[in-house]
């Protein structure tokens, strides 16, 4: 997570509001379990005990109904909300849809979306002050239960640390357990770009982050929770053992069809722990 050479990274003050819908600007919540017992699940197998978790998170109020229709919330990614705040919502949302569907390399979509509105430090700070994160029902309880069971929880996101840190603070997730992108600003607060050294800034980045976590920590099993194509990618050799598709905010059928387990509410995951 080093900053770009010759670029000055100015930290943004973050206000601890309420968590983005349990998905941050697309974080991936992953669960890691040393002994991941498995039982019957929606498509394949469902973990009955969770020991370590990594997840992808996005910002939006999530519906907890059990419907299987495609929900299209007006703003489902942190970058979409920031872009709308800066006056480029529609154009950026179109790129987000393409990126989350897996049809465009993530780094290309990220660069293209940011170039459409080039947020300044002042704009990001103003956005954080006026648009507090919204938490999906059940996410706080889920994280608390996981931690009570000595399960490590990580936030892995293609979104930005400036927007994810407040959520992690609310959930009690340590900064070292966050893998996300970093916006870069100049000495006058002007937008410079993003840190391309972050693994999450490019396609396959979440999978790389999960592999790094597993290698360093030596976890026997990891579970990835998310709703996008980049979250699904984390289920690779050396990465996540299982992928749980959370469709409480967005139900992407192409992603859900390849998941080990499809849930529309965090209550389902909480119940699995009991």
JOCORDA-V935372 format. One record per residue. N is the residue number from 1. RES is the residue in one small letter. SS is DSSP state (helix for helix, strand for strand, loop for the rest). PSI is psi as a letter, one per 30 degrees, with the letter a starting at -180 (* if undefined). D_FIRST is the distance of its C-alpha to the first C-alpha in whole Angstrom. Layout:
# JOCORDA-V935372
n=N res=RES ss=SS psi=PSI d_first=D_FIRST
n=N res=RES ss=SS psi=PSI d_first=D_FIRST
This chain:
# JOCORDA-V935372
n=1 res=x ss=loop psi=h d_first=0
n=2 res=x ss=loop psi=l d_first=4
n=3 res=x ss=loop psi=l d_first=7
n=4 res=x ss=loop psi=k d_first=9
n=5 res=x ss=loop psi=k d_first=12
n=6 res=x ss=loop psi=g d_first=15
n=7 res=x ss=loop psi=k d_first=14
n=8 res=x ss=loop psi=k d_first=14
n=9 res=x ss=loop psi=j d_first=12
n=10 res=x ss=loop psi=j d_first=14
n=11 res=x ss=loop psi=k d_first=14
n=12 res=x ss=loop psi=k d_first=16
n=13 res=x ss=loop psi=k d_first=19
n=14 res=x ss=loop psi=k d_first=19
n=15 res=x ss=loop psi=k d_first=22
n=16 res=x ss=loop psi=j d_first=23
n=17 res=x ss=loop psi=a d_first=25
n=18 res=x ss=loop psi=k d_first=26
n=19 res=x ss=loop psi=k d_first=23
n=20 res=x ss=loop psi=l d_first=23
n=21 res=x ss=loop psi=k d_first=25
n=22 res=x ss=loop psi=g d_first=23
n=23 res=x ss=loop psi=k d_first=21
n=24 res=x ss=loop psi=a d_first=19
n=25 res=x ss=loop psi=h d_first=18
n=26 res=x ss=loop psi=h d_first=18
n=27 res=x ss=strand psi=l d_first=16
n=28 res=x ss=strand psi=k d_first=17
n=29 res=x ss=strand psi=k d_first=19
n=30 res=x ss=strand psi=k d_first=19
n=31 res=x ss=strand psi=k d_first=22
n=32 res=x ss=strand psi=k d_first=22
n=33 res=x ss=loop psi=k d_first=25
n=34 res=x ss=loop psi=e d_first=26
n=35 res=x ss=loop psi=j d_first=30
n=36 res=x ss=loop psi=j d_first=30
n=37 res=x ss=loop psi=k d_first=33
n=38 res=x ss=strand psi=k d_first=34
n=39 res=x ss=strand psi=a d_first=37
n=40 res=x ss=strand psi=k d_first=38
n=41 res=x ss=loop psi=a d_first=36
n=42 res=x ss=loop psi=e d_first=36
n=43 res=x ss=loop psi=e d_first=36
n=44 res=x ss=loop psi=c d_first=35
n=45 res=x ss=strand psi=k d_first=34
n=46 res=x ss=strand psi=k d_first=33
n=47 res=x ss=strand psi=k d_first=31
n=48 res=x ss=loop psi=f d_first=34
n=49 res=x ss=loop psi=k d_first=31
n=50 res=x ss=loop psi=k d_first=28
n=51 res=x ss=loop psi=f d_first=26
n=52 res=x ss=strand psi=k d_first=22
n=53 res=x ss=strand psi=k d_first=21
n=54 res=x ss=strand psi=k d_first=18
n=55 res=x ss=strand psi=l d_first=18
n=56 res=x ss=strand psi=k d_first=18
n=57 res=x ss=loop psi=k d_first=19
n=58 res=x ss=loop psi=l d_first=21
n=59 res=x ss=loop psi=j d_first=22
n=60 res=x ss=loop psi=k d_first=26
n=61 res=x ss=loop psi=k d_first=29
n=62 res=x ss=loop psi=k d_first=30
n=63 res=x ss=loop psi=k d_first=33
n=64 res=x ss=loop psi=g d_first=34
n=65 res=x ss=loop psi=l d_first=37
n=66 res=x ss=loop psi=g d_first=38
n=67 res=x ss=loop psi=l d_first=39
n=68 res=x ss=loop psi=g d_first=38
n=69 res=x ss=loop psi=l d_first=38
n=70 res=x ss=loop psi=j d_first=35
n=71 res=x ss=loop psi=k d_first=34
n=72 res=x ss=loop psi=i d_first=33
n=73 res=x ss=loop psi=l d_first=31
n=74 res=x ss=loop psi=e d_first=31
n=75 res=x ss=loop psi=j d_first=27
n=76 res=x ss=loop psi=g d_first=25
n=77 res=x ss=loop psi=k d_first=22
n=78 res=x ss=helix psi=e d_first=20
n=79 res=x ss=helix psi=e d_first=20
n=80 res=x ss=helix psi=e d_first=23
n=81 res=x ss=helix psi=e d_first=24
n=82 res=x ss=helix psi=e d_first=22
n=83 res=x ss=helix psi=e d_first=24
n=84 res=x ss=helix psi=e d_first=27
n=85 res=x ss=helix psi=e d_first=27
n=86 res=x ss=loop psi=g d_first=27
n=87 res=x ss=loop psi=g d_first=29
n=88 res=x ss=loop psi=h d_first=28
n=89 res=x ss=helix psi=e d_first=28
n=90 res=x ss=helix psi=e d_first=30
n=91 res=x ss=helix psi=e d_first=29
n=92 res=x ss=helix psi=e d_first=25
n=93 res=x ss=helix psi=e d_first=27
n=94 res=x ss=helix psi=e d_first=28
n=95 res=x ss=helix psi=e d_first=25
n=96 res=x ss=helix psi=e d_first=23
n=97 res=x ss=helix psi=e d_first=26
n=98 res=x ss=helix psi=e d_first=26
n=99 res=x ss=helix psi=e d_first=22
n=100 res=x ss=helix psi=f d_first=23
n=101 res=x ss=loop psi=f d_first=26
n=102 res=x ss=loop psi=g d_first=24
n=103 res=x ss=loop psi=f d_first=26
n=104 res=x ss=loop psi=k d_first=24
n=105 res=x ss=loop psi=k d_first=20
n=106 res=x ss=helix psi=e d_first=18
n=107 res=x ss=helix psi=e d_first=16
n=108 res=x ss=helix psi=e d_first=19
n=109 res=x ss=helix psi=e d_first=20
n=110 res=x ss=helix psi=e d_first=17
n=111 res=x ss=helix psi=e d_first=18
n=112 res=x ss=helix psi=e d_first=22
n=113 res=x ss=helix psi=e d_first=21
n=114 res=x ss=helix psi=e d_first=19
n=115 res=x ss=helix psi=f d_first=22
n=116 res=x ss=helix psi=f d_first=25
n=117 res=x ss=helix psi=f d_first=24
n=118 res=x ss=loop psi=i d_first=21
n=119 res=x ss=loop psi=k d_first=21
n=120 res=x ss=loop psi=l d_first=21
n=121 res=x ss=helix psi=e d_first=19
n=122 res=x ss=helix psi=e d_first=23
n=123 res=x ss=helix psi=e d_first=23
n=124 res=x ss=helix psi=e d_first=20
n=125 res=x ss=helix psi=e d_first=21
n=126 res=x ss=helix psi=e d_first=25
n=127 res=x ss=helix psi=e d_first=24
n=128 res=x ss=helix psi=e d_first=22
n=129 res=x ss=helix psi=e d_first=25
n=130 res=x ss=helix psi=f d_first=28
n=131 res=x ss=loop psi=i d_first=26
n=132 res=x ss=loop psi=k d_first=25
n=133 res=x ss=loop psi=k d_first=24
n=134 res=x ss=loop psi=k d_first=26
n=135 res=x ss=loop psi=k d_first=26
n=136 res=x ss=loop psi=k d_first=28
n=137 res=x ss=loop psi=k d_first=31
n=138 res=x ss=loop psi=f d_first=30
n=139 res=x ss=helix psi=e d_first=26
n=140 res=x ss=helix psi=e d_first=27
n=141 res=x ss=helix psi=e d_first=29
n=142 res=x ss=helix psi=e d_first=28
n=143 res=x ss=helix psi=e d_first=24
n=144 res=x ss=helix psi=e d_first=27
n=145 res=x ss=helix psi=e d_first=29
n=146 res=x ss=helix psi=e d_first=26
n=147 res=x ss=helix psi=e d_first=25
n=148 res=x ss=helix psi=f d_first=29
n=149 res=x ss=loop psi=g d_first=29
n=150 res=x ss=loop psi=h d_first=26
n=151 res=x ss=loop psi=k d_first=24
n=152 res=x ss=strand psi=k d_first=20
n=153 res=x ss=strand psi=k d_first=19
n=154 res=x ss=strand psi=l d_first=15
n=155 res=x ss=strand psi=k d_first=14
n=156 res=x ss=strand psi=j d_first=13
n=157 res=x ss=strand psi=k d_first=13
n=158 res=x ss=strand psi=g d_first=13
n=159 res=x ss=strand psi=a d_first=14
n=160 res=x ss=strand psi=k d_first=12
n=161 res=x ss=helix psi=e d_first=11
n=162 res=x ss=helix psi=f d_first=14
n=163 res=x ss=helix psi=f d_first=16
n=164 res=x ss=helix psi=e d_first=15
n=165 res=x ss=helix psi=e d_first=15
n=166 res=x ss=helix psi=e d_first=18
n=167 res=x ss=helix psi=e d_first=19
n=168 res=x ss=helix psi=e d_first=17
n=169 res=x ss=helix psi=e d_first=19
n=170 res=x ss=helix psi=e d_first=22
n=171 res=x ss=helix psi=f d_first=22
n=172 res=x ss=loop psi=g d_first=21
n=173 res=x ss=loop psi=k d_first=17
n=174 res=x ss=loop psi=l d_first=15
n=175 res=x ss=helix psi=e d_first=12
n=176 res=x ss=helix psi=f d_first=10
n=177 res=x ss=helix psi=g d_first=12
n=178 res=x ss=strand psi=k d_first=10
n=179 res=x ss=strand psi=j d_first=8
n=180 res=x ss=strand psi=l d_first=9
n=181 res=x ss=strand psi=l d_first=8
n=182 res=x ss=loop psi=k d_first=8
n=183 res=x ss=strand psi=k d_first=12
n=184 res=x ss=strand psi=k d_first=12
n=185 res=x ss=strand psi=l d_first=16
n=186 res=x ss=loop psi=a d_first=18
n=187 res=x ss=loop psi=f d_first=20
n=188 res=x ss=loop psi=g d_first=23
n=189 res=x ss=loop psi=g d_first=20
n=190 res=x ss=loop psi=k d_first=21
n=191 res=x ss=strand psi=k d_first=19
n=192 res=x ss=strand psi=f d_first=17
n=193 res=x ss=strand psi=b d_first=15
n=194 res=x ss=strand psi=l d_first=11
n=195 res=x ss=loop psi=j d_first=8
n=196 res=x ss=loop psi=f d_first=9
n=197 res=x ss=loop psi=f d_first=6
n=198 res=x ss=loop psi=k d_first=5
n=199 res=x ss=helix psi=e d_first=8
n=200 res=x ss=helix psi=f d_first=10
n=201 res=x ss=helix psi=f d_first=11
n=202 res=x ss=loop psi=l d_first=13
n=203 res=x ss=loop psi=k d_first=16
n=204 res=x ss=loop psi=g d_first=16
n=205 res=x ss=helix psi=e d_first=12
n=206 res=x ss=helix psi=e d_first=13
n=207 res=x ss=helix psi=e d_first=16
n=208 res=x ss=helix psi=e d_first=13
n=209 res=x ss=helix psi=e d_first=11
n=210 res=x ss=helix psi=e d_first=14
n=211 res=x ss=helix psi=e d_first=15
n=212 res=x ss=helix psi=e d_first=13
n=213 res=x ss=helix psi=e d_first=14
n=214 res=x ss=helix psi=e d_first=17
n=215 res=x ss=helix psi=e d_first=17
n=216 res=x ss=helix psi=e d_first=15
n=217 res=x ss=helix psi=f d_first=18
n=218 res=x ss=loop psi=g d_first=21
n=219 res=x ss=loop psi=k d_first=22
n=220 res=x ss=loop psi=f d_first=25
n=221 res=x ss=loop psi=k d_first=24
n=222 res=x ss=strand psi=k d_first=22
n=223 res=x ss=strand psi=k d_first=23
n=224 res=x ss=strand psi=k d_first=21
n=225 res=x ss=strand psi=k d_first=22
n=226 res=x ss=strand psi=a d_first=22
n=227 res=x ss=loop psi=g d_first=24
n=228 res=x ss=loop psi=l d_first=23
n=229 res=x ss=helix psi=e d_first=23
n=230 res=x ss=helix psi=f d_first=19
n=231 res=x ss=helix psi=e d_first=19
n=232 res=x ss=helix psi=e d_first=22
n=233 res=x ss=loop psi=f d_first=21
n=234 res=x ss=loop psi=f d_first=19
n=235 res=x ss=loop psi=i d_first=22
n=236 res=x ss=loop psi=l d_first=22
n=237 res=x ss=loop psi=k d_first=23
n=238 res=x ss=loop psi=f d_first=21
n=239 res=x ss=loop psi=b d_first=19
n=240 res=x ss=loop psi=k d_first=21
n=241 res=x ss=loop psi=e d_first=25
n=242 res=x ss=strand psi=l d_first=26
n=243 res=x ss=strand psi=k d_first=25
n=244 res=x ss=strand psi=k d_first=27
n=245 res=x ss=strand psi=j d_first=27
n=246 res=x ss=strand psi=j d_first=27
n=247 res=x ss=loop psi=g d_first=30
n=248 res=x ss=loop psi=f d_first=30
n=249 res=x ss=loop psi=e d_first=29
n=250 res=x ss=loop psi=k d_first=29
n=251 res=x ss=loop psi=j d_first=31
n=252 res=x ss=loop psi=j d_first=30
n=253 res=x ss=helix psi=e d_first=33
n=254 res=x ss=helix psi=e d_first=31
n=255 res=x ss=helix psi=e d_first=28
n=256 res=x ss=helix psi=e d_first=30
n=257 res=x ss=loop psi=f d_first=33
n=258 res=x ss=loop psi=g d_first=30
n=259 res=x ss=loop psi=l d_first=29
n=260 res=x ss=loop psi=f d_first=30
n=261 res=x ss=strand psi=k d_first=31
n=262 res=x ss=strand psi=k d_first=32
n=263 res=x ss=strand psi=l d_first=32
n=264 res=x ss=loop psi=f d_first=33
n=265 res=x ss=loop psi=k d_first=32
n=266 res=x ss=helix psi=f d_first=30
n=267 res=x ss=helix psi=e d_first=33
n=268 res=x ss=helix psi=e d_first=34
n=269 res=x ss=helix psi=e d_first=31
n=270 res=x ss=helix psi=e d_first=32
n=271 res=x ss=helix psi=e d_first=35
n=272 res=x ss=helix psi=f d_first=34
n=273 res=x ss=helix psi=f d_first=33
n=274 res=x ss=loop psi=* d_first=36
